[in-house]
Amino acid sequence: MLSYLDTAIGFAVVMLGVSLLITILTQMVSALVNHRGGNLLWGITTLFANIDPARYPNLTAQSDSIARLVLTHRLVSDSWFSNNRVAMGIASKFPVLGKLFARFQIASAIRPVELTDILRHLSANTFAGQPVAAEIRTLLGSAASATASERASRAASAVAGAPAAGTPGTTAAVPVIQSAVDAVRDTAGRLEDWFNSMMDRVSQKFAMYMRLWTVVFACAFAFGTGLNAPQLLIDLYSNGAVREQLVSTAAPLAETAQSLLAGNPATTPDAIQNPLTVTYTGALEQALKEANVQTANPPQNIATPGAGRQWIQNNIADAAQNASVLAHFETDSQAAARKLMQNRSADAATIQSLLFPGLDPLQIRWYQVRFTWKYFWGVGVTAGLLSLGAPFWFNALKTLSNLRPILARQTSGQQTS
């Protein structure tokens, strides 16, 4: 019975090791083509183009160019390429690199307040005197009219509650004021509401892209190497030495996976988090320590630099402390992000050293293609299993490894009796 469980553990080790390599490739591709920024650009462009085409025709027509100006603004873009003289000089000499640099300049996150502030700045400077400037001011006026709406609402309530004696026009004024209040409320907050809704779509689209890259790399690995999952199970069951070696690899590989997927095994032993979330949350915690600032609510789930800035804005009221924490966070978050990417090559080398020596005795012939239906079926199964992703195989390996001591004790007890 224990041999069956060890076979399953060995198989999970192989699937997890390969899935971790695929995860590293996916993250590298995402960073290389700036998927987050590209999806955010799509979301902001879609927002400007569809918020109210009849009322804002020029904003709709110029939605793409305005979105690019917003997301490449130096106050929003967290990229080294944004308004960098060296990058701009290289881009002017090499147009191909210029297009790539332009994509890198796009911010990966933006807050509603940043969006409104930059739109206001663009309407007063870049688009001054153009029809689109008036539309932007109208849009921002509608988005900022919530306070006026509340004041008018209180006025309507006061008029409605006023004594009727000696005020013959009071009753007639109430519907007029209430109608104005309703008209203001119809447009108040529209930009922010649409923004929040569109950010949900952006997150879903980004997750879909990451899933597609995972499937693509899984198929490429499976068909490129010829790894046959059903045959691998048979080989592991029949080869006890390889099975034991892979079982002994389970613990260090799980530690590497925990570090790669969760970022901090000490604080999240039972959960897998987005590594960027762990990175930026840790950077914000470090910034609070360096600035010697304590808050009632510790930072959690900070997935982007923009989310970190928003948390600082919402949780630190003192202006001096706010500025200090923000300055430390900008430095710490950039350093943490660079370290995260640098560690990926070391993680890949660790996974390779743990996984592939155990597979050598199986004499898996990488890159050898056998054009048979059995081959394509087995490799297709491998591609499908790898497409499940590293978190799935990490949890599977963890569950199987927890069962092994229990089953080993039962087996030993039966043999003794």
N, C-alpha and C positions, 0 to 999 in steps of 0.2 A: 504493500500500500504506500509506503514511504517513497518508493521509486517513482510512482505515478505523480506524487506531489512534487518531488524533485524535478521531474521532467517538466511539469508545469512552471516551476520556478525558473528553471533554465531557459525555457521558452520566453517567459516574461522578461528575463534579463536581456535576451537578445532584442526583443521588440522594444524594450525601454531604451536600450543603448542606441539603437538606430533612430528611434523617435526623438531622442535628445539631439542627435546630430541634425535631424530635420528641423527641429525647433531652432537651433542655432542658425541654420541657413535661412529660415524664415525671418528671424529677427534681423539678420544682416541685410536681406533683401528689402525688408520694410524700411530700415534706416537708409539704405542706399538710394531708394527711389522716393523717400519721404512720403510713405503712404498716409501717415496721419495728416500731414499738411495738405496733400492732394485731396483727401476726402473732406477736410475742413473747407478747402477752397470750393469744392463742389457744393457743399452745404450752404455756404454764405452766398454763392452765386445763385443757387436755387431760391434762397430766401429773398434776395433782392428782386429776382425776376418774377416772383409769384406773390409777393405780399399784397399788391393791389395794382395790377397792370393798367387798369383804367384810370386810376388816380395818379400813378407815378409812371407814365410811359417812358420818360427818359431814363429813370432809374432801372426800369426793366430792360431797355435797350443796351445800356452800358453796365449791366450787372456783373459781367465777367471782369471787365477792367477795374471797376470800383472794388470788387471783392479782392482782386490782386493788390490794389493799392492799400487796402485795409490790412491784409495779412502779411504784407512785406514792410509795413511801417516799422521803424526802428523801435518804437515803444511797445510793440506787440511781438514781433519776430524774435525768437530766442536763438536764431541761427547765427553762426559766425559769418556767414556769407551776406547777411543783411547790411547793406550800406558799407561794406568793407572795401577799402580802396584797393587792396591787393587783389581781391576777387574781381572787382569791377575792372581793374586793369587787364587781368587775364581774360575776362569775358569779352572785352573789346577787341582783343587780338585773335581769339579763338571762338567764333560764334557757336560751335557745337558745345563747348564747355559753358558758354554763356547761357544756353538753354537749360543745361543741367544745374548751374548755379542758381538760375531763376527759380527752379523748383525747390532747391534747398532753402531759399530765402523765405519760403512760405511758413508762417507760424504753425505750430502743431496744436495750439490751444488759444482761446480768446474768451474773455469774460464779456457779459452784456454791457457793463459800464465802459469797458475798453472800446467796444464796438461803437457805442454812441459818441464817446469822446472823439474818436478818430474820424467818424463821419462828420461830426461838427467841425473838426479842424479842416477836413477836405472841402467842405462846403464854403468855408470862409477863405480858403487859400487856393488849393489846386483848381477847384471848379468855380471860383468867384466870377460872377457875371454870367454864368451859363444857366440854362433852364434847369438842369439837374440839381444845381445848388438850392434853388427854391424848393424843389421836391424833397430834398434831404432835410431841409429845415422844417418843412411841413410834417414830414414823417417823425422827426425828432420831437417836434412840438406836440404831436399826438401822443407819442410815447411818454412824454414828460408831463402830461396833463392830468395825472391822477390826483395831484394835490389840489389843483383847481376844481376838479370834480368833487372832491370831498368838501371843499369850502362851499361850493354851490349847493351840495346836498344838505349841509347844515343850515344854509340860508333858507332853503325850501322848507326844511322842517320847522325853522323858527317862524317863517311866514304862516305855515299851516297851523301852528299852535298859537298864533297871535289872536287877541280878542277881535271879534267881528265888529263890535260897536265902533262907529266913527271911522272905520276903514273899509269903505265899500269896494275898493279895488283889490282887497286882499285875496278873496276867494278866486277871482279871475287870474291873479298873478301866479297862484300856486301851480296850475298846469303848465304855464309857460316856463317857469323856472325848472320844474321837474323834467320837462321835455328837453331843455338845454342840458340838464345833468345827464340824462340818458344818452344824448348825442355825444357828449364828451366821453362817457364811459364806454361807448361802443368802440372808440378809437384808442382810449387810454391803455397803455401797456401792450398794444398789438405787436410792436416790434419785439419786445422781450418774450411774449408768449410764443410767437412764431420762432424766435431764436431758440428757445428751450426745446420746442418740438423738433426743430430741424437738427439740433445736436443729438437727439435720440436717433434720428435717421443716420447721421454721420457715424455714430458709434456702431450701429448695426452694419453699415456698409464696410467699415474698417474690419469688423470681425469676420465678415463674409470674405473679404480679400485675404485675410490671414488664413482662413480655412481653405480657400482655394490654393494658396501657396503650399499648404501642408499636403493637400491631395496631390498636387503636381510633383513635389519632391518625393512623396511616398511612391508614386508610380515610377518616377525616374530611377529611384534606388532599386526598387523591386525588379524592374525589367532590365536595368543596366547591370545588375549583379547576378541576376538569376536566382535569387534567394527564394527557395520553395518552402513555404511554411509547413505544409503537411509532411514533407520529407524531413524537414528539420525536427519535427516532433518524433518521428520514427528513429532518426539518428540519435537524438538525445536519450531516448528510452533504451536503445541498444548499446550505447557507449557510456558505461558508468563513470569512467575517468573524466570525460568531458562534462558529464552532468554534475559531478561533484565540484569540478573547477568553477563552473558557472554558478552553482549554488553558493560557493565561497565568495564569488564576486558580487552577489546580490547586495550585501550590506554596504560596501564602499560605493557601488553604483547608485544605490538609493540615496546615500549622503550627497553625492554629486548632483543627482536629480533634484533633491530638496534645495540645494544651493542654487541650482540653475532656475528652477521654477518658482521657488518661494523666496529665495534671497537670504533668509535668516532662519535656520532650523531651530534656533534657541527660542525664538518668540512665536513661531508658527509651526509647531511640530505636527499638527494634525490637519493642516489646511494648505492648499496650494494657492498662491496669489500671483497676480501679474508682477513680473520682476520689476517693471517700471514703477508700479505702485509702491513696492517695497523700497525701491531706490529713492524716489522723491519724498516718500513719507519719512524715511531715515534722514534724508538731507534736511528736511524741515525740523525734525527733532534735534539734529545737530546744530542747526542755526539758532534754535531757542536756547540751547545750552551755552553756545558761544556768546549770545547776547545777554545771558543771565536773565531770561524772561520766563516766568511760569504762568501757565494758563489753567483755567478750570477744566477745559475740554482738551485732551491731547489730540494731536492731529491723527487722522485715520483716512485710509483710502485716498491718498494724494497721488493721482495717476499722471499728472502733467505739471510743468512749471506754472501754467496759468492757474491750476487748481490750488497750488501752494500759495500763490500771491493772493488769491481770493480768500483762502483760509486766514492768512495774516490780516487782511483787511477786515474780516468779519470778527476776529477774536482778539485783536490787540488794539485797544482804543487809544492808548497813549501814543502821541505822534512820534516822540523820540524813540520809544521802544519799537514802534511799527517800522520806522525807517531802519533801525539797527538790525532787526530780524530779517527784513527784506534784503538788505545788503548781504548779510551772511548767507541767506538762502540762495541768492543768485550765484554766489561763488561755490557754495557747497553742492548745489544741484547740478551745475555744469561739471564739476569734478567727479561727482558720483556717476553721472551719465557716461562720461568718458571711461571711467574705470569699469563700468558694466560692460561696455563694448570690448574693452581690452581683455577682460576676463574670458570672453567667449572662445578665443583661440586656445587658451589654457584648458578650458573645460572640454573642448573637442579633443585635445591631446590626451586628457585624462580618460575620457570615455573610450577612445581608441585603444589605449594601453590596457584597459580593463576588459574590453569586450573581445577584440579580435584574436588575442592569443588563445582564448578558449575555443574559438571556432576553427583554428588551424588544424587540429587533429581530425576534424570532420572532412577536411579536404574539399571545402566548398570552392568551387572553381568560379571565381568572380569573372564577370564579363563573358562567360561562355553561354551562348544562347542555343537552346535545344528546341527546334521548331516542331514541337509535338503538342497535341491538345492537352496532354497531361501537364506539360511544362507551363503552358499559358494559364491553365486553370490554377496550378499551384502558385505561380508568381502573382496572378490576379488576387488570390486569397491573401498573399503577403501584402500587396499594395493596399487592399481593403483594411487589413488589421493595422498597418502603419498609419493609415488615415485617421484612426481613432484618436491619435495624438498622444504625446508624452504624459499628460496628466492621467489619462485612463490607465496606461501601463504602469505608471508609478503607483497608483492606488491598488492595481491588481497585484503587483509585486509585494507591496506592503501587506496586503491581506494574506497572500499565500505564505509569506515569510512568518507572519504571526501564527499561522496554523501549524507550521513545521515543528516547533518545540512540543506542542501538545500531542501531535501524532507520533513524534519520536518517543515521548514518554510512554504512550500507550503501547507502541510496538515493543519497547524494551520491557514493559511489564508483562506483556503476553509471552515474550520469550523466556523470562525468568520463571513464570508460573508453569 
